[in-house]
Amino acid sequence: MNFQIEQLIKDSVAALISQGVETSALEIKLLLSEILGCDVSSVLFYEHLLTPQQQKQFDEFINLRKNYAPVDKIIGHKGFYKYDFCVTADVLSPRPDTEIMVEAAIEGAKRANCSKVLELGVGSGCIILSLLAEDKKIRGVGVDISKKALDVATKNAEQLGVLERIKFVQADWFVSDFISQIGQKFDMIVSNPPYIPSSEIATLDKEVKNYDPHCALDGGPDGMTSYRRIAQIVPDMLFSGGRVYLEVGEGQAEEVALIFKNQGFTLEEIRKDLSGIKRCVILKK
Ligand SMILES: C[S@@+](CC[C@H](N)C(=O)[O-])C[C@H]1O[C@@H](n2cnc3c(N)ncnc32)[C@H](O)[C@@H]1O
């Protein structure tokens, strides 16, 4: 055990908490593992002292964290599902809650023998790229309004070795010719659209409201604006019998299901996340 590193972790946690930043030893270990170039589980067994340069970088990381930067945005990547994704200021930090939808979509794609999947709002690409990495027969299209997000997703597709099976399209699902811009049909459509009601954005944690892109969060006056639009466009983009997998915010599942039922979809399942919140709505055309 490296007692100096152990003490550094304890001191850093205490310093951050005293400044009102919620943190944990694990977060500090993640920062250190980046600097030391070792596994998180090996940080406490690192055999050397920090060099002055490593200490300087650590201090810079802690200062960023004091300003509420999330750890993944500081180190530039985050583990999600089974893979590691590059993240920048231009993409939503992948959330563990979203892994529920990824698991459901992977199971569903195998069961229904899906070969073409569309993601609306790819961000870092964590959803569709996990799906492609798990199921080699799937080809995908990933859409986002943000060119910078698509650049991050492209880098992640390269890193996962799935770039030749995905096409990225910069497009806005609110424009009237969106369906013709995409120009093809799919077996499955997945989306984690922005779903926070506009008036709640200011009340979010600083880690979220100051570091996730606004266009990834703001779901309009009641949080439902994107779901309503997606429900209008997906019937023409799905093959008959195709499915839509949607992540929803807390308390939104039933209303989202109703919006899609009104467009002719059948509700297949609502999956809860690990906190028991209804998080993923699965609908069949
Ligand atoms: C909640 S984030 C989800 C990102 C990623 N799929 C994930 O789960 O981590 C929503 C994404 O939708 C994109 N987006 C928002 N409005 C859009 C629109 N009108 N057309 C296309 N993409 C949009 C945002 O840029 C953002 O990347």
The ligand as an ORCA input file, in Angstrom:
! r2SCAN-3c Opt
* xyz 0 1
  C     -29.609     13.409    -24.049
  S     -28.397     13.545    -25.322
  C     -28.088     11.826    -25.621
  C     -26.698     11.537    -26.117
  C     -26.342     10.055    -26.157
  N     -27.239      9.328    -27.021
  C     -26.378      9.459    -24.759
  O     -27.359      8.779    -24.434
  O     -25.454      9.702    -23.971
  C     -29.410     14.054    -26.684
  C     -28.675     14.274    -27.999
  O     -29.649     14.711    -28.969
  C     -29.111     15.752    -29.764
  N     -30.227     16.581    -30.251
  C     -30.964     17.457    -29.527
  N     -31.908     18.031    -30.279
  C     -31.775     17.495    -31.530
  C     -32.463     17.688    -32.750
  N     -33.479     18.553    -32.845
  N     -32.082     16.981    -33.821
  C     -31.047     16.108    -33.739
  N     -30.334     15.887    -32.592
  C     -30.702     16.566    -31.507
  C     -28.164     16.488    -28.831
  O     -27.184     17.206    -29.552
  C     -27.612     15.351    -27.960
  O     -26.399     14.846    -28.485
*
